[in-house]
Amino acid sequence: MKNNLIVILCFTAGIFCGTFANTTISTYCEKLPQFLLYALVIQVGLNLGANAELGKMIKDIRFSSLLLPFFTIIGTLVFSAAASLLLTSWNIYD
């Protein structure tokens, strides 16, 4: 319960700061989400690399568990291409 409240508080604080902060603060924070994602990817890599059972985890992956990410990627690409045909102001690369 405490962790959920912390997440909700951070989310609300971010909305509040984004809404009421002046433009000089927002220019400094344009690249902040990108660097935070980099930090999260590094943390996940370190966590996986430090896991002693990584080989066992990879061997236990079933083919059926890879179908959801595969079809998510394919669906995103197909429907983005279809949307680019409907939205004439954008091309397929956008």
WORAVEN-V38384 format. One record per residue. PSI is psi in radians with two decimals (NA if undefined). NEAR is the number of other ideal C-beta (glycine too) atoms within 12 Angstrom. Layout:
BEGIN
psi=PSI near=NEAR
psi=PSI near=NEAR
END
This chain:
BEGIN
psi=-0.69 near=7
psi=-0.72 near=8
psi=-0.67 near=9
psi=-0.69 near=10
psi=-0.63 near=11
psi=-0.76 near=12
psi=-0.78 near=13
psi=-0.67 near=14
psi=-0.75 near=14
psi=-0.70 near=15
psi=-0.79 near=14
psi=-0.69 near=14
psi=-0.66 near=15
psi=-0.72 near=18
psi=-0.75 near=13
psi=-0.80 near=12
psi=-0.67 near=17
psi=-0.56 near=18
psi=-0.74 near=12
psi=-0.06 near=12
psi=2.61 near=16
psi=2.99 near=12
psi=-0.38 near=11
psi=-0.57 near=9
psi=-0.69 near=14
psi=-0.46 near=16
psi=-0.51 near=11
psi=-0.40 near=13
psi=0.20 near=18
psi=-0.67 near=13
psi=-0.01 near=12
psi=-0.79 near=17
psi=-0.62 near=14
psi=-0.77 near=12
psi=-0.58 near=14
psi=-0.68 near=15
psi=-0.68 near=13
psi=-0.76 near=14
psi=-0.68 near=14
psi=-0.70 near=14
psi=-0.70 near=14
psi=-0.74 near=14
psi=-0.70 near=14
psi=-0.74 near=14
psi=-0.73 near=14
psi=-0.70 near=12
psi=-0.76 near=14
psi=-0.71 near=16
psi=-0.53 near=12
psi=-0.18 near=11
psi=2.18 near=14
psi=-0.35 near=10
psi=0.47 near=11
psi=-0.76 near=15
psi=-0.71 near=12
psi=-0.67 near=10
psi=-0.71 near=14
psi=-0.68 near=13
psi=-0.47 near=9
psi=-0.07 near=11
psi=2.19 near=14
psi=2.69 near=11
psi=-0.63 near=10
psi=-0.45 near=10
psi=-0.24 near=12
psi=-0.14 near=13
psi=-0.68 near=14
psi=-0.88 near=13
psi=-0.66 near=14
psi=-0.87 near=14
psi=-0.46 near=14
psi=-0.78 near=13
psi=-0.82 near=14
psi=-0.77 near=14
psi=-0.69 near=16
psi=-0.78 near=14
psi=-0.74 near=15
psi=-0.84 near=15
psi=-0.46 near=17
psi=-0.70 near=19
psi=-0.70 near=18
psi=-0.67 near=13
psi=-0.57 near=18
psi=-0.46 near=17
psi=-0.56 near=14
psi=-0.59 near=12
psi=1.73 near=14
psi=-0.30 near=10
psi=-0.31 near=9
psi=2.60 near=13
psi=-3.12 near=12
psi=-0.44 near=16
psi=-0.38 near=7
psi=NA near=11
END
